[in-house]
C-alpha cells in the first residue's frame, strides 16, 4: 500500500497548528509520519504541546524538527529530507483538511498504471470542514481585499475582456505571476484516468500539495530564499513537471484559513516576488539572457497593475507599486551575480534590502 508523510512548516503559530493537526492525524487514510519543521521562538514549548496532542494517534510517527532558518522553502526542504512515505503531502500550518483529503489524492496515484503522475493537488474551498468549524473559533483571518478591488473583480470577470484585464493587467492569476522559463507544460489528463474528476496543472499551491518523495528530493524548493520565499511553491512544482504530470483532484478538499498577522509588508512582498522570479530564471532557464526582455516587460506591466490595485484599495502610500519600483532599481545588481554564487549572495542581499525598507 502506498504510504504518505505529512510535512508542515510553521513559525510562531502554535494556536492554529494545534487546531489543524487533528484533522491531518484523523484522515481516512492516516499518515505514516508527520514531519513538522518549526522555526518559532518557542519551538520547544510547541513541540511539547504537539507531542501531547499526538498521544491520541499512537501509530503515527512524529518527527518534530527545529528549523534554524525562518523560511518556508528551507523548512519544507528540511522536512522532505526526513520524510519516509512514498508520497509527501505538504500543507501550511493553517490548512484545514477535509477527512478524506489525502484518500482522494492517493486514489489518483493508485490509478496511475504507467507512472506518469508525479504530483496531485486538491482544491481550496471557502467552507471549513465540519470538524474544523469549532476548531477555528477565535482565529482571526487575514484582511480580505478591499471592497473596491473585490467589486471590480466581480464586475470585470463577467466579460472576456475583463478576464483578460484581471489576468494580464492586475496579475490575478498564477500563470501571469510566474514566468515559465521552460515554456508550457502538457496538462492533458491521461486517458486511463478519464473516469476520475481531474484537471491538468502547471503549478500546485503549497498550502495543500502532494508529490512523490523522490521528485521532492530531486527538485527541492530554492535554497537561496531565506528571508521571503515568494512564489517558491510555483517554482518547485513547475520543476516537478519536468518529471511527469501534475493533476488536480477536484474531490480532494481543504480550507486554507489564511490566519491574520502577516509577517511581511506589501512593499517587501512585491519586491521579493519580483526578485525571486529573476533568481528562478537565472537558475533554470536554458538561456536566461533571452528571457530578460520578457522579465523587464513584466516589471513595467506590474507597475501599472499594482498602482491600479493600490489606488482601488485606497492605499495612498502605494506600497505594492513602490515594491515594483524597488525591484526595478535593484534587479541589475542581482542579474550580475554568477548563478553558482546565488546561495550565498542572495540571502544576504535580501537581508540588506529588508534593513533598508
C-alpha positions in Angstrom: 0.0 0.0 0.0 1.2 3.5 -0.8 2.4 5.3 2.3 2.4 9.1 2.9 4.2 11.6 5.1 2.7 14.9 6.1 5.0 18.0 6.1 4.2 21.2 7.9 6.4 24.2 8.1 5.5 26.6 10.9 6.6 29.8 12.6 5.0 31.3 15.8 1.6 29.8 15.1 1.1 27.3 17.8 -2.6 28.1 18.3 -3.7 27.4 14.7 -1.2 24.5 14.3 -2.7 22.6 17.2 -6.2 23.0 15.6 -5.0 21.9 12.2 -3.1 18.7 13.2 -6.1 16.7 14.5 -7.7 16.9 11.0 -4.5 15.7 9.5 -4.0 12.9 12.0 -7.6 11.8 11.6 -7.5 11.3 7.8 -9.5 8.3 6.5 -6.1 7.1 5.2 -3.8 8.1 8.1 -0.3 9.3 7.6 2.7 7.0 8.4 4.6 10.0 9.6 4.2 13.7 10.4 7.2 16.0 10.0 7.0 19.5 11.5 9.7 22.0 10.8 9.4 24.7 13.3 11.4 28.0 13.3 9.4 29.5 16.2 10.9 31.4 19.1 9.2 28.9 21.5 9.5 25.8 19.3 10.3 23.6 22.3 7.0 24.5 24.0 5.1 24.0 20.8 6.8 20.6 20.3 5.7 19.5 23.8 2.1 20.5 23.0 2.1 18.7 19.7 3.6 15.5 21.2 0.9 15.6 23.9 -1.8 16.0 21.2 -0.4 13.2 19.2 -0.8 10.6 22.0 -4.3 10.1 20.7 -2.8 8.7 17.5 0.0 6.3 18.7 0.5 4.7 15.3 1.7 8.0 13.7 5.4 8.7 13.9 6.0 12.4 14.8 9.3 14.0 13.7 9.5 17.5 15.2 12.4 19.4 13.8 13.9 22.7 14.9 14.4 24.8 11.7 17.2 27.4 12.3 16.3 29.4 9.2 12.9 31.1 9.1 11.9 30.3 5.5 9.1 28.2 4.3 11.3 27.0 1.5 14.2 25.8 3.6 11.8 24.4 6.2 10.0 22.3 3.6 13.3 21.1 2.2 14.4 20.1 5.7 11.2 18.2 6.3 11.4 16.4 2.9 14.8 15.0 3.8 13.3 13.4 6.9 10.2 12.1 5.1 9.8 8.3 4.8 6.5 7.9 2.9 6.1 7.1 -0.8 4.1 10.3 -1.1 4.9 13.6 0.6 1.9 15.9 1.4 2.8 19.5 2.2 0.4 21.8 3.9 0.5 25.2 5.5 0.1 25.4 9.3 -3.4 27.0 8.7 -4.7 24.4 6.2 -7.7 22.6 7.5 -8.1 19.2 5.6 -11.4 17.5 4.9 -11.4 14.0 6.4 -10.9 12.3 3.0 -8.5 14.8 1.5 -5.5 12.5 1.3 -7.6 9.5 0.4 -8.8 11.3 -2.7 -5.2 12.3 -3.6 -3.9 8.7 -3.2 -6.7 7.4 -5.5 -5.1 9.3 -8.3 -1.7 7.8 -7.7 -3.3 4.3 -7.5 -5.0 4.8 -10.9 -1.6 5.8 -12.5 -0.7 2.5 -14.0 2.0 3.9 -16.2 3.8 6.1 -13.7 3.0 9.4 -15.5 1.7 11.3 -12.4 4.3 12.9 -10.1 2.1 15.3 -8.2 -1.5 15.8 -7.2 -3.1 18.9 -5.7 -6.5 19.3 -4.1 -8.8 22.3 -4.2 -9.1 25.1 -1.7 -12.8 25.6 -0.8 -14.3 28.6 1.1 -16.1 26.5 3.7 -14.5 24.8 6.7 -14.8 21.1 7.1 -17.5 20.3 9.7 -14.9 19.1 12.2 -12.8 22.2 11.7 -15.5 24.8 12.3 -15.3 24.7 16.0 -11.5 24.4 15.9 -11.3 27.7 14.1 -13.3 29.6 16.7 -11.5 32.7 17.8 -8.9 32.7 15.0 -8.7 35.9 13.0 -8.4 35.8 9.2 -6.1 37.9 7.1 -7.9 41.0 5.9 -9.9 40.4 2.7 -9.3 42.5 -0.4 -10.8 46.0 -0.2 -14.4 46.4 -1.4 -13.2 48.4 -4.4 -10.9 45.6 -5.6 -13.5 42.9 -4.8 -16.3 44.7 -6.6 -14.1 45.5 -9.6 -13.1 41.9 -9.9 -16.7 40.7 -9.8 -17.7 43.1 -12.5 -14.8 42.6 -14.9 -14.8 38.8 -14.6 -18.2 38.7 -16.3 -16.7 39.6 -19.6 -13.9 38.2 -21.7 -12.0 41.5 -21.9 -12.5 41.8 -18.1 -10.9 38.4 -17.5 -8.0 39.4 -19.7 -7.7 42.7 -17.7 -7.7 40.8 -14.4 -5.1 38.3 -15.7 -2.8 40.5 -17.7 -3.0 43.9 -16.0 -3.9 43.1 -12.4 -1.9 39.8 -12.4 -4.7 37.9 -10.6 -3.6 34.6 -12.0 -0.6 32.3 -11.3 0.1 32.0 -15.0 0.7 35.7 -15.2 2.6 36.0 -11.9 5.1 33.3 -12.8 7.4 33.4 -15.9 7.5 29.9 -17.4 11.3 29.6 -18.0 10.8 26.2 -19.7 7.7 27.0 -21.6 4.2 25.5 -21.3 3.6 22.0 -19.8 1.5 19.2 -21.1 -1.6 19.4 -18.9 -3.7 16.8 -20.6 -5.2 14.2 -18.2 -4.0 10.7 -19.1 -6.8 8.8 -20.9 -6.8 5.9 -18.4 -7.8 8.5 -15.7 -10.7 10.0 -17.7 -13.2 8.5 -15.2 -11.8 10.5 -12.3 -12.7 14.1 -11.7 -9.3 15.5 -12.5 -7.7 18.6 -14.2 -4.2 19.0 -15.5 -2.0 21.6 -13.8 1.2 23.6 -14.5 1.7 24.6 -10.8 0.5 23.4 -7.4 -0.2 25.6 -4.3 2.0 24.9 -1.3 -1.0 25.1 1.1 -2.0 21.5 0.1 0.1 19.7 -2.5 1.3 16.1 -2.8 4.3 14.8 -4.7 6.3 11.6 -5.0 9.1 11.7 -2.4 11.8 11.1 -4.9 10.6 14.1 -7.0 10.5 16.4 -4.0 14.1 15.4 -3.2 15.2 15.8 -6.8 13.6 19.3 -7.2 13.9 21.0 -3.8 12.5 24.4 -3.2 15.0 27.2 -4.0 17.7 27.1 -1.3 18.5 30.8 -1.6 15.1 32.0 -0.5 15.9 32.5 3.2 14.0 35.7 4.2 10.9 35.7 2.0 10.1 32.8 -0.3 7.5 34.3 -2.5 6.5 32.0 -5.4 8.6 29.2 -4.1 5.8 26.7 -4.5 5.1 27.7 -8.1 8.8 27.4 -9.0 9.3 24.0 -7.3 6.1 22.4 -8.6 6.8 23.8 -12.1 10.0 21.9 -11.9 8.1 18.8 -10.7 6.5 18.9 -14.2 9.9 18.0 -15.7 9.3 14.5 -14.5 5.7 13.9 -15.3 2.1 15.0 -14.9 0.7 17.3 -12.3 -3.1 16.9 -11.7 -5.8 18.4 -9.5 -8.2 16.1 -7.8 -11.4 18.1 -7.7 -12.9 15.8 -5.0 -9.9 16.5 -2.6 -10.9 19.5 -0.5 -9.2 21.7 2.1 -9.8 25.1 3.5 -6.8 27.4 3.7 -7.8 29.7 6.6 -5.1 32.4 6.0 -4.6 33.4 9.6 -4.2 37.2 10.3 -0.9 38.6 11.3 1.1 38.7 8.1 4.8 38.8 8.7 5.9 41.0 5.8 4.8 44.3 4.4 3.1 44.6 1.0 6.0 46.6 -0.5 8.5 44.0 0.7 6.4 41.1 -0.5 6.1 42.6 -4.0 9.8 43.4 -4.2 10.9 39.8 -3.3 8.2 38.2 -5.5 9.8 40.0 -8.5 13.4 39.5 -7.5 12.8 35.8 -6.7 11.4 35.4 -10.2 14.7 36.6 -11.6 16.5 34.0 -9.4 14.4 31.3 -10.9 15.2 32.5 -14.4 18.9 32.6 -13.7 19.0 29.2 -12.2 16.7 27.2 -14.6 16.2 28.9 -17.9 18.1 27.3 -20.8 19.0 30.8 -22.0 18.4 33.3 -19.1 19.6 36.3 -21.2 16.9 35.6 -23.8 14.2 35.9 -21.1 15.5 39.2 -19.8 13.3 41.3 -22.1 10.3 39.4 -21.0 11.2 40.0 -17.4 11.7 43.7 -17.9 8.3 44.0 -19.7 6.7 42.2 -16.8 8.2 44.8 -14.4 6.6 47.6 -16.4 3.2 45.8 -16.5 3.3 45.0 -12.8 4.0 48.7 -12.0 0.7 49.6 -13.8 -1.2 46.8 -12.2 0.0 47.3 -8.7 -0.6 51.1 -9.0 -4.2 50.3 -10.0 -4.7 47.9 -7.2 -3.2 50.2 -4.6 -5.5 53.0 -5.8 -8.6 50.9 -5.7 -7.7 49.8 -2.2 -7.1 53.4 -1.1 -3.6 52.6 -0.1 -2.4 56.1 -0.8 1.3 55.3 0.0 1.1 52.9 -2.9 3.1 50.1 -1.2 2.8 47.5 -3.9 3.7 49.9 -6.7 6.7 51.0 -4.6 7.7 47.4 -4.3 7.9 47.2 -8.1 9.9 50.4 -8.3 12.4 48.9 -5.8 12.7 45.8 -8.0 13.3 48.0 -11.0 16.1 49.7 -9.0 17.8 46.5 -7.8 17.3 43.8 -10.4 20.5 44.6 -12.3 22.6 44.0 -9.1 21.1 40.5 -8.9 21.5 39.9 -12.6 25.3 40.5 -12.4 25.8 37.8 -9.8 27.1 34.4 -11.1 24.4 31.7 -10.7 26.7 29.5 -8.7 27.1 32.2 -6.1 23.4 32.8 -5.5 23.0 30.5 -2.5 25.5 32.7 -0.5 24.8 36.1 -2.1 21.1 36.3 -2.4 20.1 35.7 1.3 22.5 38.5 2.3 21.0 40.7 -0.5 17.5 40.0 0.9 18.6 40.8 4.4 20.2 44.1 3.3 17.0 45.1 1.4 14.9 44.3 4.5 17.1 46.6 6.6 16.8 49.4 4.1 13.0 49.3 3.7 
